[in-house]
Amino acid sequence: MKVTAIISDNLISEVKKYAKGRNLTESLTIALKEWLAVKRIKELNNLVKEFPLEFNESFSAETIREINRQ
């Protein structure tokens, strides 16, 4: 997709510096993918906060260790 956007030179320079893409398009793609990954992790964290994970009553670390050693 071709996009025209007005973005400050300072922001573009910083994105290029940290993303280390071969060109501006690749740098912006890397930055946007990383931003999305962070947002998804935050969303997942909020979901786990709302509905915490629970272990089964029969869970024990010792049992899991024995399974892993087999």
mmCIF file as Biopython writes it, N, C-alpha, C and O atoms, coordinates in Angstrom:
data_model
#
loop_
_atom_site.group_PDB
_atom_site.id
_atom_site.type_symbol
_atom_site.label_atom_id
_atom_site.label_alt_id
_atom_site.label_comp_id
_atom_site.label_asym_id
_atom_site.label_entity_id
_atom_site.label_seq_id
_atom_site.pdbx_PDB_ins_code
_atom_site.Cartn_x
_atom_site.Cartn_y
_atom_site.Cartn_z
_atom_site.occupancy
_atom_site.B_iso_or_equiv
_atom_site.auth_seq_id
_atom_site.auth_asym_id
_atom_site.pdbx_PDB_model_num
ATOM 1   N N  . MET A ? 1  ? 0.851   -1.163  0.000  1.0 0.0 1  A 1 
ATOM 2   C CA . MET A ? 1  ? 0.000   0.000   0.000  1.0 0.0 1  A 1 
ATOM 3   C C  . MET A ? 1  ? 0.903   1.235   0.000  1.0 0.0 1  A 1 
ATOM 4   O O  . MET A ? 1  ? 1.891   1.295   0.732  1.0 0.0 1  A 1 
ATOM 5   N N  . LYS A ? 2  ? 0.565   2.170   -0.794 1.0 0.0 2  A 1 
ATOM 6   C CA . LYS A ? 2  ? 1.316   3.413   -0.847 1.0 0.0 2  A 1 
ATOM 7   C C  . LYS A ? 2  ? 0.603   4.425   0.034  1.0 0.0 2  A 1 
ATOM 8   O O  . LYS A ? 2  ? -0.613  4.595   -0.055 1.0 0.0 2  A 1 
ATOM 9   N N  . VAL A ? 3  ? 1.388   5.106   0.902  1.0 0.0 3  A 1 
ATOM 10  C CA . VAL A ? 3  ? 0.816   6.047   1.859  1.0 0.0 3  A 1 
ATOM 11  C C  . VAL A ? 3  ? 1.615   7.347   1.826  1.0 0.0 3  A 1 
ATOM 12  O O  . VAL A ? 3  ? 2.843   7.334   1.734  1.0 0.0 3  A 1 
ATOM 13  N N  . THR A ? 4  ? 0.911   8.446   1.901  1.0 0.0 4  A 1 
ATOM 14  C CA . THR A ? 4  ? 1.566   9.737   2.054  1.0 0.0 4  A 1 
ATOM 15  C C  . THR A ? 4  ? 1.268   10.225  3.463  1.0 0.0 4  A 1 
ATOM 16  O O  . THR A ? 4  ? 0.109   10.311  3.871  1.0 0.0 4  A 1 
ATOM 17  N N  . ALA A ? 5  ? 2.332   10.545  4.205  1.0 0.0 5  A 1 
ATOM 18  C CA . ALA A ? 5  ? 2.150   10.983  5.585  1.0 0.0 5  A 1 
ATOM 19  C C  . ALA A ? 5  ? 3.140   12.095  5.895  1.0 0.0 5  A 1 
ATOM 20  O O  . ALA A ? 5  ? 4.261   12.115  5.388  1.0 0.0 5  A 1 
ATOM 21  N N  . ILE A ? 6  ? 2.703   13.004  6.728  1.0 0.0 6  A 1 
ATOM 22  C CA . ILE A ? 6  ? 3.583   14.081  7.165  1.0 0.0 6  A 1 
ATOM 23  C C  . ILE A ? 6  ? 4.123   13.691  8.537  1.0 0.0 6  A 1 
ATOM 24  O O  . ILE A ? 6  ? 3.398   13.704  9.532  1.0 0.0 6  A 1 
ATOM 25  N N  . ILE A ? 7  ? 5.414   13.344  8.572  1.0 0.0 7  A 1 
ATOM 26  C CA . ILE A ? 7  ? 6.072   12.895  9.793  1.0 0.0 7  A 1 
ATOM 27  C C  . ILE A ? 7  ? 7.336   13.725  9.955  1.0 0.0 7  A 1 
ATOM 28  O O  . ILE A ? 7  ? 8.062   13.975  8.993  1.0 0.0 7  A 1 
ATOM 29  N N  . SER A ? 8  ? 7.585   14.148  11.185 1.0 0.0 8  A 1 
ATOM 30  C CA . SER A ? 8  ? 8.748   15.023  11.415 1.0 0.0 8  A 1 
ATOM 31  C C  . SER A ? 8  ? 10.052  14.304  11.065 1.0 0.0 8  A 1 
ATOM 32  O O  . SER A ? 8  ? 10.176  13.089  11.219 1.0 0.0 8  A 1 
ATOM 33  N N  . ASP A ? 9  ? 11.006  15.081  10.596 1.0 0.0 9  A 1 
ATOM 34  C CA . ASP A ? 9  ? 12.316  14.531  10.227 1.0 0.0 9  A 1 
ATOM 35  C C  . ASP A ? 9  ? 12.997  13.876  11.427 1.0 0.0 9  A 1 
ATOM 36  O O  . ASP A ? 9  ? 13.652  12.844  11.285 1.0 0.0 9  A 1 
ATOM 37  N N  . ASN A ? 10 ? 12.842  14.477  12.609 1.0 0.0 10 A 1 
ATOM 38  C CA . ASN A ? 10 ? 13.466  13.912  13.808 1.0 0.0 10 A 1 
ATOM 39  C C  . ASN A ? 10 ? 12.919  12.519  14.110 1.0 0.0 10 A 1 
ATOM 40  O O  . ASN A ? 10 ? 13.678  11.607  14.436 1.0 0.0 10 A 1 
ATOM 41  N N  . LEU A ? 11 ? 11.616  12.362  14.001 1.0 0.0 11 A 1 
ATOM 42  C CA . LEU A ? 11 ? 11.001  11.063  14.264 1.0 0.0 11 A 1 
ATOM 43  C C  . LEU A ? 11 ? 11.468  10.029  13.241 1.0 0.0 11 A 1 
ATOM 44  O O  . LEU A ? 11 ? 11.790  8.897   13.601 1.0 0.0 11 A 1 
ATOM 45  N N  . ILE A ? 12 ? 11.505  10.413  11.985 1.0 0.0 12 A 1 
ATOM 46  C CA . ILE A ? 12 ? 11.964  9.510   10.924 1.0 0.0 12 A 1 
ATOM 47  C C  . ILE A ? 12 ? 13.412  9.107   11.168 1.0 0.0 12 A 1 
ATOM 48  O O  . ILE A ? 12 ? 13.762  7.936   11.023 1.0 0.0 12 A 1 
ATOM 49  N N  . SER A ? 13 ? 14.248  10.054  11.532 1.0 0.0 13 A 1 
ATOM 50  C CA . SER A ? 13 ? 15.662  9.756   11.797 1.0 0.0 13 A 1 
ATOM 51  C C  . SER A ? 13 ? 15.812  8.767   12.943 1.0 0.0 13 A 1 
ATOM 52  O O  . SER A ? 13 ? 16.630  7.849   12.881 1.0 0.0 13 A 1 
ATOM 53  N N  . GLU A ? 14 ? 15.022  8.962   13.981 1.0 0.0 14 A 1 
ATOM 54  C CA . GLU A ? 14 ? 15.099  8.062   15.129 1.0 0.0 14 A 1 
ATOM 55  C C  . GLU A ? 14 ? 14.597  6.658   14.782 1.0 0.0 14 A 1 
ATOM 56  O O  . GLU A ? 14 ? 15.183  5.660   15.201 1.0 0.0 14 A 1 
ATOM 57  N N  . VAL A ? 15 ? 13.529  6.595   14.026 1.0 0.0 15 A 1 
ATOM 58  C CA . VAL A ? 15 ? 13.003  5.289   13.604 1.0 0.0 15 A 1 
ATOM 59  C C  . VAL A ? 15 ? 14.044  4.557   12.763 1.0 0.0 15 A 1 
ATOM 60  O O  . VAL A ? 15 ? 14.285  3.369   12.975 1.0 0.0 15 A 1 
ATOM 61  N N  . LYS A ? 16 ? 14.651  5.238   11.829 1.0 0.0 16 A 1 
ATOM 62  C CA . LYS A ? 16 ? 15.674  4.627   10.979 1.0 0.0 16 A 1 
ATOM 63  C C  . LYS A ? 16 ? 16.865  4.158   11.814 1.0 0.0 16 A 1 
ATOM 64  O O  . LYS A ? 16 ? 17.442  3.103   11.549 1.0 0.0 16 A 1 
ATOM 65  N N  . LYS A ? 17 ? 17.226  4.945   12.820 1.0 0.0 17 A 1 
ATOM 66  C CA . LYS A ? 17 ? 18.368  4.621   13.682 1.0 0.0 17 A 1 
ATOM 67  C C  . LYS A ? 17 ? 18.117  3.317   14.446 1.0 0.0 17 A 1 
ATOM 68  O O  . LYS A ? 17 ? 18.976  2.436   14.473 1.0 0.0 17 A 1 
ATOM 69  N N  . TYR A ? 18 ? 16.940  3.196   15.063 1.0 0.0 18 A 1 
ATOM 70  C CA . TYR A ? 18 ? 16.663  2.043   15.902 1.0 0.0 18 A 1 
ATOM 71  C C  . TYR A ? 18 ? 16.171  0.827   15.124 1.0 0.0 18 A 1 
ATOM 72  O O  . TYR A ? 18 ? 16.495  -0.302  15.490 1.0 0.0 18 A 1 
ATOM 73  N N  . ALA A ? 19 ? 15.404  1.028   14.070 1.0 0.0 19 A 1 
ATOM 74  C CA . ALA A ? 19 ? 14.865  -0.095  13.303 1.0 0.0 19 A 1 
ATOM 75  C C  . ALA A ? 19 ? 15.932  -0.740  12.430 1.0 0.0 19 A 1 
ATOM 76  O O  . ALA A ? 19 ? 15.889  -1.944  12.175 1.0 0.0 19 A 1 
ATOM 77  N N  . LYS A ? 20 ? 16.876  0.050   11.979 1.0 0.0 20 A 1 
ATOM 78  C CA . LYS A ? 20 ? 17.990  -0.430  11.152 1.0 0.0 20 A 1 
ATOM 79  C C  . LYS A ? 20 ? 17.541  -1.154  9.884  1.0 0.0 20 A 1 
ATOM 80  O O  . LYS A ? 20 ? 18.141  -2.150  9.478  1.0 0.0 20 A 1 
ATOM 81  N N  . GLY A ? 21 ? 16.489  -0.644  9.273  1.0 0.0 21 A 1 
ATOM 82  C CA . GLY A ? 21 ? 16.044  -1.204  8.003  1.0 0.0 21 A 1 
ATOM 83  C C  . GLY A ? 21 ? 16.962  -0.757  6.870  1.0 0.0 21 A 1 
ATOM 84  O O  . GLY A ? 21 ? 17.762  0.164   7.035  1.0 0.0 21 A 1 
ATOM 85  N N  . ARG A ? 22 ? 16.839  -1.414  5.723  1.0 0.0 22 A 1 
ATOM 86  C CA . ARG A ? 22 ? 17.654  -1.043  4.568  1.0 0.0 22 A 1 
ATOM 87  C C  . ARG A ? 22 ? 17.240  0.293   3.976  1.0 0.0 22 A 1 
ATOM 88  O O  . ARG A ? 22 ? 18.034  0.983   3.336  1.0 0.0 22 A 1 
ATOM 89  N N  . ASN A ? 23 ? 15.977  0.645   4.203  1.0 0.0 23 A 1 
ATOM 90  C CA . ASN A ? 23 ? 15.466  1.908   3.686  1.0 0.0 23 A 1 
ATOM 91  C C  . ASN A ? 23 ? 14.344  2.376   4.615  1.0 0.0 23 A 1 
ATOM 92  O O  . ASN A ? 23 ? 14.024  1.706   5.598  1.0 0.0 23 A 1 
ATOM 93  N N  . LEU A ? 24 ? 13.756  3.517   4.301  1.0 0.0 24 A 1 
ATOM 94  C CA . LEU A ? 24 ? 12.712  4.078   5.155  1.0 0.0 24 A 1 
ATOM 95  C C  . LEU A ? 24 ? 11.496  3.157   5.243  1.0 0.0 24 A 1 
ATOM 96  O O  . LEU A ? 24 ? 10.935  2.974   6.324  1.0 0.0 24 A 1 
ATOM 97  N N  . THR A ? 25 ? 11.092  2.583   4.128  1.0 0.0 25 A 1 
ATOM 98  C CA . THR A ? 25 ? 9.925   1.701   4.125  1.0 0.0 25 A 1 
ATOM 99  C C  . THR A ? 25 ? 10.145  0.509   5.057  1.0 0.0 25 A 1 
ATOM 100 O O  . THR A ? 25 ? 9.274   0.177   5.861  1.0 0.0 25 A 1 
ATOM 101 N N  . GLU A ? 26 ? 11.296  -0.126  4.949  1.0 0.0 26 A 1 
ATOM 102 C CA . GLU A ? 26 ? 11.587  -1.274  5.804  1.0 0.0 26 A 1 
ATOM 103 C C  . GLU A ? 26 ? 11.678  -0.847  7.271  1.0 0.0 26 A 1 
ATOM 104 O O  . GLU A ? 26 ? 11.190  -1.559  8.149  1.0 0.0 26 A 1 
ATOM 105 N N  . SER A ? 27 ? 12.285  0.287   7.544  1.0 0.0 27 A 1 
ATOM 106 C CA . SER A ? 27 ? 12.387  0.784   8.919  1.0 0.0 27 A 1 
ATOM 107 C C  . SER A ? 27 ? 11.012  1.052   9.513  1.0 0.0 27 A 1 
ATOM 108 O O  . SER A ? 27 ? 10.758  0.697   10.664 1.0 0.0 27 A 1 
ATOM 109 N N  . LEU A ? 28 ? 10.128  1.668   8.749  1.0 0.0 28 A 1 
ATOM 110 C CA . LEU A ? 28 ? 8.773   1.929   9.233  1.0 0.0 28 A 1 
ATOM 111 C C  . LEU A ? 28 ? 8.002   0.633   9.442  1.0 0.0 28 A 1 
ATOM 112 O O  . LEU A ? 28 ? 7.239   0.516   10.401 1.0 0.0 28 A 1 
ATOM 113 N N  . THR A ? 29 ? 8.192   -0.338  8.557  1.0 0.0 29 A 1 
ATOM 114 C CA . THR A ? 29 ? 7.529   -1.630  8.700  1.0 0.0 29 A 1 
ATOM 115 C C  . THR A ? 29 ? 7.993   -2.335  9.971  1.0 0.0 29 A 1 
ATOM 116 O O  . THR A ? 29 ? 7.177   -2.881  10.713 1.0 0.0 29 A 1 
ATOM 117 N N  . ILE A ? 30 ? 9.295   -2.323  10.221 1.0 0.0 30 A 1 
ATOM 118 C CA . ILE A ? 30 ? 9.842   -2.929  11.441 1.0 0.0 30 A 1 
ATOM 119 C C  . ILE A ? 30 ? 9.273   -2.235  12.665 1.0 0.0 30 A 1 
ATOM 120 O O  . ILE A ? 30 ? 8.833   -2.899  13.604 1.0 0.0 30 A 1 
ATOM 121 N N  . ALA A ? 31 ? 9.275   -0.908  12.670 1.0 0.0 31 A 1 
ATOM 122 C CA . ALA A ? 31 ? 8.786   -0.140  13.820 1.0 0.0 31 A 1 
ATOM 123 C C  . ALA A ? 31 ? 7.308   -0.406  14.077 1.0 0.0 31 A 1 
ATOM 124 O O  . ALA A ? 31 ? 6.899   -0.562  15.228 1.0 0.0 31 A 1 
ATOM 125 N N  . LEU A ? 32 ? 6.510   -0.459  13.027 1.0 0.0 32 A 1 
ATOM 126 C CA . LEU A ? 32 ? 5.077   -0.709  13.200 1.0 0.0 32 A 1 
ATOM 127 C C  . LEU A ? 32 ? 4.808   -2.130  13.700 1.0 0.0 32 A 1 
ATOM 128 O O  . LEU A ? 32 ? 3.925   -2.334  14.533 1.0 0.0 32 A 1 
ATOM 129 N N  . LYS A ? 33 ? 5.556   -3.106  13.201 1.0 0.0 33 A 1 
ATOM 130 C CA . LYS A ? 33 ? 5.378   -4.483  13.663 1.0 0.0 33 A 1 
ATOM 131 C C  . LYS A ? 33 ? 5.744   -4.606  15.144 1.0 0.0 33 A 1 
ATOM 132 O O  . LYS A ? 33 ? 5.053   -5.281  15.907 1.0 0.0 33 A 1 
ATOM 133 N N  . GLU A ? 34 ? 6.831   -3.951  15.543 1.0 0.0 34 A 1 
ATOM 134 C CA . GLU A ? 34 ? 7.227   -3.992  16.952 1.0 0.0 34 A 1 
ATOM 135 C C  . GLU A ? 34 ? 6.194   -3.290  17.828 1.0 0.0 34 A 1 
ATOM 136 O O  . GLU A ? 34 ? 5.891   -3.761  18.924 1.0 0.0 34 A 1 
ATOM 137 N N  . TRP A ? 35 ? 5.657   -2.181  17.363 1.0 0.0 35 A 1 
ATOM 138 C CA . TRP A ? 35 ? 4.642   -1.453  18.113 1.0 0.0 35 A 1 
ATOM 139 C C  . TRP A ? 35 ? 3.403   -2.331  18.304 1.0 0.0 35 A 1 
ATOM 140 O O  . TRP A ? 35 ? 2.831   -2.387  19.392 1.0 0.0 35 A 1 
ATOM 141 N N  . LEU A ? 36 ? 3.000   -3.014  17.229 1.0 0.0 36 A 1 
ATOM 142 C CA . LEU A ? 36 ? 1.844   -3.916  17.316 1.0 0.0 36 A 1 
ATOM 143 C C  . LEU A ? 36 ? 2.101   -5.066  18.287 1.0 0.0 36 A 1 
ATOM 144 O O  . LEU A ? 36 ? 1.209   -5.460  19.038 1.0 0.0 36 A 1 
ATOM 145 N N  . ALA A ? 37 ? 3.308   -5.597  18.271 1.0 0.0 37 A 1 
ATOM 146 C CA . ALA A ? 37 ? 3.642   -6.691  19.186 1.0 0.0 37 A 1 
ATOM 147 C C  . ALA A ? 37 ? 3.518   -6.242  20.636 1.0 0.0 37 A 1 
ATOM 148 O O  . ALA A ? 37 ? 2.994   -6.977  21.474 1.0 0.0 37 A 1 
ATOM 149 N N  . VAL A ? 38 ? 3.995   -5.044  20.934 1.0 0.0 38 A 1 
ATOM 150 C CA . VAL A ? 38 ? 3.896   -4.503  22.292 1.0 0.0 38 A 1 
ATOM 151 C C  . VAL A ? 38 ? 2.430   -4.315  22.670 1.0 0.0 38 A 1 
ATOM 152 O O  . VAL A ? 38 ? 2.036   -4.662  23.783 1.0 0.0 38 A 1 
ATOM 153 N N  . LYS A ? 39 ? 1.634   -3.783  21.783 1.0 0.0 39 A 1 
ATOM 154 C CA . LYS A ? 39 ? 0.204   -3.581  22.056 1.0 0.0 39 A 1 
ATOM 155 C C  . LYS A ? 39 ? -0.498  -4.913  22.314 1.0 0.0 39 A 1 
ATOM 156 O O  . LYS A ? 39 ? -1.338  -5.010  23.209 1.0 0.0 39 A 1 
ATOM 157 N N  . ARG A ? 40 ? -0.156  -5.935  21.535 1.0 0.0 40 A 1 
ATOM 158 C CA . ARG A ? 40 ? -0.776  -7.249  21.722 1.0 0.0 40 A 1 
ATOM 159 C C  . ARG A ? 40 ? -0.392  -7.849  23.075 1.0 0.0 40 A 1 
ATOM 160 O O  . ARG A ? 40 ? -1.225  -8.458  23.745 1.0 0.0 40 A 1 
ATOM 161 N N  . ILE A ? 41 ? 0.869   -7.676  23.473 1.0 0.0 41 A 1 
ATOM 162 C CA . ILE A ? 41 ? 1.311   -8.178  24.773 1.0 0.0 41 A 1 
ATOM 163 C C  . ILE A ? 41 ? 0.580   -7.460  25.893 1.0 0.0 41 A 1 
ATOM 164 O O  . ILE A ? 41 ? 0.154   -8.091  26.860 1.0 0.0 41 A 1 
ATOM 165 N N  . LYS A ? 42 ? 0.430   -6.144  25.775 1.0 0.0 42 A 1 
ATOM 166 C CA . LYS A ? 42 ? -0.301  -5.385  26.793 1.0 0.0 42 A 1 
ATOM 167 C C  . LYS A ? 42 ? -1.754  -5.844  26.870 1.0 0.0 42 A 1 
ATOM 168 O O  . LYS A ? 42 ? -2.319  -5.956  27.958 1.0 0.0 42 A 1 
ATOM 169 N N  . GLU A ? 43 ? -2.349  -6.106  25.721 1.0 0.0 43 A 1 
ATOM 170 C CA . GLU A ? 43 ? -3.731  -6.592  25.675 1.0 0.0 43 A 1 
ATOM 171 C C  . GLU A ? 43 ? -3.847  -7.952  26.356 1.0 0.0 43 A 1 
ATOM 172 O O  . GLU A ? 43 ? -4.788  -8.197  27.111 1.0 0.0 43 A 1 
ATOM 173 N N  . LEU A ? 44 ? -2.886  -8.833  26.086 1.0 0.0 44 A 1 
ATOM 174 C CA . LEU A ? 44 ? -2.878  -10.148 26.713 1.0 0.0 44 A 1 
ATOM 175 C C  . LEU A ? 44 ? -2.681  -10.024 28.223 1.0 0.0 44 A 1 
ATOM 176 O O  . LEU A ? 44 ? -3.343  -10.721 28.992 1.0 0.0 44 A 1 
ATOM 177 N N  . ASN A ? 45 ? -1.780  -9.146  28.648 1.0 0.0 45 A 1 
ATOM 178 C CA . ASN A ? 45 ? -1.559  -8.924  30.082 1.0 0.0 45 A 1 
ATOM 179 C C  . ASN A ? 45 ? -2.844  -8.452  30.765 1.0 0.0 45 A 1 
ATOM 180 O O  . ASN A ? 45 ? -3.166  -8.902  31.864 1.0 0.0 45 A 1 
ATOM 181 N N  . ASN A ? 46 ? -3.561  -7.565  30.125 1.0 0.0 46 A 1 
ATOM 182 C CA . ASN A ? 46 ? -4.828  -7.087  30.688 1.0 0.0 46 A 1 
ATOM 183 C C  . ASN A ? 46 ? -5.850  -8.214  30.782 1.0 0.0 46 A 1 
ATOM 184 O O  . ASN A ? 46 ? -6.616  -8.287  31.742 1.0 0.0 46 A 1 
ATOM 185 N N  . LEU A ? 47 ? -5.857  -9.088  29.785 1.0 0.0 47 A 1 
ATOM 186 C CA . LEU A ? 47 ? -6.772  -10.221 29.794 1.0 0.0 47 A 1 
ATOM 187 C C  . LEU A ? 47 ? -6.441  -11.176 30.944 1.0 0.0 47 A 1 
ATOM 188 O O  . LEU A ? 47 ? -7.337  -11.653 31.639 1.0 0.0 47 A 1 
ATOM 189 N N  . VAL A ? 48 ? -5.153  -11.448 31.136 1.0 0.0 48 A 1 
ATOM 190 C CA . VAL A ? 48 ? -4.733  -12.330 32.226 1.0 0.0 48 A 1 
ATOM 191 C C  . VAL A ? 48 ? -5.014  -11.675 33.575 1.0 0.0 48 A 1 
ATOM 192 O O  . VAL A ? 48 ? -5.353  -12.355 34.543 1.0 0.0 48 A 1 
ATOM 193 N N  . LYS A ? 49 ? -4.873  -10.359 33.634 1.0 0.0 49 A 1 
ATOM 194 C CA . LYS A ? 49 ? -5.186  -9.639  34.871 1.0 0.0 49 A 1 
ATOM 195 C C  . LYS A ? 49 ? -6.672  -9.778  35.204 1.0 0.0 49 A 1 
ATOM 196 O O  . LYS A ? 49 ? -7.045  -9.950  36.364 1.0 0.0 49 A 1 
ATOM 197 N N  . GLU A ? 50 ? -7.505  -9.703  34.181 1.0 0.0 50 A 1 
ATOM 198 C CA . GLU A ? 50 ? -8.949  -9.800  34.372 1.0 0.0 50 A 1 
ATOM 199 C C  . GLU A ? 50 ? -9.384  -11.233 34.671 1.0 0.0 50 A 1 
ATOM 200 O O  . GLU A ? 50 ? -10.266 -11.466 35.497 1.0 0.0 50 A 1 
ATOM 201 N N  . PHE A ? 51 ? -8.757  -12.184 33.993 1.0 0.0 51 A 1 
ATOM 202 C CA . PHE A ? 51 ? -9.070  -13.605 34.171 1.0 0.0 51 A 1 
ATOM 203 C C  . PHE A ? 51 ? -7.778  -14.360 34.460 1.0 0.0 51 A 1 
ATOM 204 O O  . PHE A ? 51 ? -7.215  -14.975 33.555 1.0 0.0 51 A 1 
ATOM 205 N N  . PRO A ? 52 ? -7.295  -14.327 35.705 1.0 0.0 52 A 1 
ATOM 206 C CA . PRO A ? 52 ? -5.999  -14.939 36.041 1.0 0.0 52 A 1 
ATOM 207 C C  . PRO A ? 52 ? -5.960  -16.437 35.740 1.0 0.0 52 A 1 
ATOM 208 O O  . PRO A ? 52 ? -6.973  -17.133 35.795 1.0 0.0 52 A 1 
ATOM 209 N N  . LEU A ? 53 ? -4.766  -16.900 35.423 1.0 0.0 53 A 1 
ATOM 210 C CA . LEU A ? 53 ? -4.562  -18.320 35.202 1.0 0.0 53 A 1 
ATOM 211 C C  . LEU A ? 53 ? -4.644  -19.044 36.539 1.0 0.0 53 A 1 
ATOM 212 O O  . LEU A ? 53 ? -4.228  -18.511 37.568 1.0 0.0 53 A 1 
ATOM 213 N N  . GLU A ? 54 ? -5.174  -20.245 36.520 1.0 0.0 54 A 1 
ATOM 214 C CA . GLU A ? 54 ? -5.293  -21.037 37.735 1.0 0.0 54 A 1 
ATOM 215 C C  . GLU A ? 54 ? -4.758  -22.435 37.467 1.0 0.0 54 A 1 
ATOM 216 O O  . GLU A ? 54 ? -4.977  -23.009 36.400 1.0 0.0 54 A 1 
ATOM 217 N N  . PHE A ? 55 ? -4.058  -22.967 38.448 1.0 0.0 55 A 1 
ATOM 218 C CA . PHE A ? 55 ? -3.553  -24.323 38.336 1.0 0.0 55 A 1 
ATOM 219 C C  . PHE A ? 55 ? -4.636  -25.300 38.785 1.0 0.0 55 A 1 
ATOM 220 O O  . PHE A ? 55 ? -5.480  -24.967 39.617 1.0 0.0 55 A 1 
ATOM 221 N N  . ASN A ? 56 ? -4.603  -26.506 38.229 1.0 0.0 56 A 1 
ATOM 222 C CA . ASN A ? 56 ? -5.490  -27.572 38.697 1.0 0.0 56 A 1 
ATOM 223 C C  . ASN A ? 56 ? -5.128  -27.911 40.132 1.0 0.0 56 A 1 
ATOM 224 O O  . ASN A ? 56 ? -3.983  -27.736 40.547 1.0 0.0 56 A 1 
ATOM 225 N N  . GLU A ? 57 ? -6.091  -28.391 40.880 1.0 0.0 57 A 1 
ATOM 226 C CA . GLU A ? 57 ? -5.839  -28.763 42.271 1.0 0.0 57 A 1 
ATOM 227 C C  . GLU A ? 57 ? -4.786  -29.859 42.375 1.0 0.0 57 A 1 
ATOM 228 O O  . GLU A ? 57 ? -4.053  -29.926 43.362 1.0 0.0 57 A 1 
ATOM 229 N N  . SER A ? 58 ? -4.707  -30.714 41.367 1.0 0.0 58 A 1 
ATOM 230 C CA . SER A ? 58 ? -3.757  -31.825 41.402 1.0 0.0 58 A 1 
ATOM 231 C C  . SER A ? 58 ? -2.352  -31.433 40.921 1.0 0.0 58 A 1 
ATOM 232 O O  . SER A ? 58 ? -1.461  -32.280 40.877 1.0 0.0 58 A 1 
ATOM 233 N N  . PHE A ? 59 ? -2.149  -30.176 40.566 1.0 0.0 59 A 1 
ATOM 234 C CA . PHE A ? 59 ? -0.851  -29.728 40.052 1.0 0.0 59 A 1 
ATOM 235 C C  . PHE A ? 59 ? 0.188   -29.737 41.158 1.0 0.0 59 A 1 
ATOM 236 O O  . PHE A ? 59 ? -0.076  -29.330 42.290 1.0 0.0 59 A 1 
ATOM 237 N N  . SER A ? 60 ? 1.378   -30.213 40.805 1.0 0.0 60 A 1 
ATOM 238 C CA . SER A ? 60 ? 2.515   -30.073 41.719 1.0 0.0 60 A 1 
ATOM 239 C C  . SER A ? 60 ? 3.777   -29.944 40.874 1.0 0.0 60 A 1 
ATOM 240 O O  . SER A ? 60 ? 3.915   -30.604 39.843 1.0 0.0 60 A 1 
ATOM 241 N N  . ALA A ? 61 ? 4.681   -29.103 41.311 1.0 0.0 61 A 1 
ATOM 242 C CA . ALA A ? 61 ? 5.929   -28.899 40.580 1.0 0.0 61 A 1 
ATOM 243 C C  . ALA A ? 61 ? 6.737   -30.185 40.539 1.0 0.0 61 A 1 
ATOM 244 O O  . ALA A ? 61 ? 7.408   -30.473 39.548 1.0 0.0 61 A 1 
ATOM 245 N N  . GLU A ? 62 ? 6.672   -30.951 41.606 1.0 0.0 62 A 1 
ATOM 246 C CA . GLU A ? 62 ? 7.422   -32.207 41.673 1.0 0.0 62 A 1 
ATOM 247 C C  . GLU A ? 62 ? 6.949   -33.186 40.601 1.0 0.0 62 A 1 
ATOM 248 O O  . GLU A ? 62 ? 7.771   -33.840 39.960 1.0 0.0 62 A 1 
ATOM 249 N N  . THR A ? 63 ? 5.655   -33.293 40.401 1.0 0.0 63 A 1 
ATOM 250 C CA . THR A ? 63 ? 5.107   -34.178 39.370 1.0 0.0 63 A 1 
ATOM 251 C C  . THR A ? 63 ? 5.575   -33.744 37.978 1.0 0.0 63 A 1 
ATOM 252 O O  . THR A ? 63 ? 5.931   -34.580 37.148 1.0 0.0 63 A 1 
ATOM 253 N N  . ILE A ? 64 ? 5.572   -32.462 37.737 1.0 0.0 64 A 1 
ATOM 254 C CA . ILE A ? 64 ? 6.011   -31.940 36.437 1.0 0.0 64 A 1 
ATOM 255 C C  . ILE A ? 64 ? 7.495   -32.230 36.224 1.0 0.0 64 A 1 
ATOM 256 O O  . ILE A ? 64 ? 7.897   -32.607 35.123 1.0 0.0 64 A 1 
ATOM 257 N N  . ARG A ? 65 ? 8.305   -32.061 37.256 1.0 0.0 65 A 1 
ATOM 258 C CA . ARG A ? 65 ? 9.733   -32.369 37.153 1.0 0.0 65 A 1 
ATOM 259 C C  . ARG A ? 65 ? 9.944   -33.837 36.777 1.0 0.0 65 A 1 
ATOM 260 O O  . ARG A ? 65 ? 10.781  -34.162 35.935 1.0 0.0 65 A 1 
ATOM 261 N N  . GLU A ? 66 ? 9.189   -34.694 37.402 1.0 0.0 66 A 1 
ATOM 262 C CA . GLU A ? 66 ? 9.320   -36.130 37.093 1.0 0.0 66 A 1 
ATOM 263 C C  . GLU A ? 66 ? 8.937   -36.412 35.646 1.0 0.0 66 A 1 
ATOM 264 O O  . GLU A ? 66 ? 9.604   -37.196 34.972 1.0 0.0 66 A 1 
ATOM 265 N N  . ILE A ? 67 ? 7.896   -35.797 35.172 1.0 0.0 67 A 1 
ATOM 266 C CA . ILE A ? 67 ? 7.482   -35.966 33.770 1.0 0.0 67 A 1 
ATOM 267 C C  . ILE A ? 67 ? 8.579   -35.486 32.830 1.0 0.0 67 A 1 
ATOM 268 O O  . ILE A ? 67 ? 8.897   -36.151 31.844 1.0 0.0 67 A 1 
ATOM 269 N N  . ASN A ? 68 ? 9.157   -34.328 33.138 1.0 0.0 68 A 1 
ATOM 270 C CA . ASN A ? 68 ? 10.204  -33.749 32.283 1.0 0.0 68 A 1 
ATOM 271 C C  . ASN A ? 68 ? 11.475  -34.584 32.271 1.0 0.0 68 A 1 
ATOM 272 O O  . ASN A ? 68 ? 12.217  -34.562 31.289 1.0 0.0 68 A 1 
ATOM 273 N N  . ARG A ? 69 ? 11.737  -35.315 33.338 1.0 0.0 69 A 1 
ATOM 274 C CA . ARG A ? 69 ? 12.960  -36.135 33.424 1.0 0.0 69 A 1 
ATOM 275 C C  . ARG A ? 69 ? 12.837  -37.446 32.657 1.0 0.0 69 A 1 
ATOM 276 O O  . ARG A ? 69 ? 13.844  -38.110 32.409 1.0 0.0 69 A 1 
ATOM 277 N N  . GLN A ? 70 ? 11.649  -37.819 32.287 1.0 0.0 70 A 1 
ATOM 278 C CA . GLN A ? 70 ? 11.432  -39.100 31.585 1.0 0.0 70 A 1 
ATOM 279 C C  . GLN A ? 70 ? 11.803  -39.008 30.135 1.0 0.0 70 A 1 
ATOM 280 O O  . GLN A ? 70 ? 11.682  -39.990 29.403 1.0 0.0 70 A 1 
#
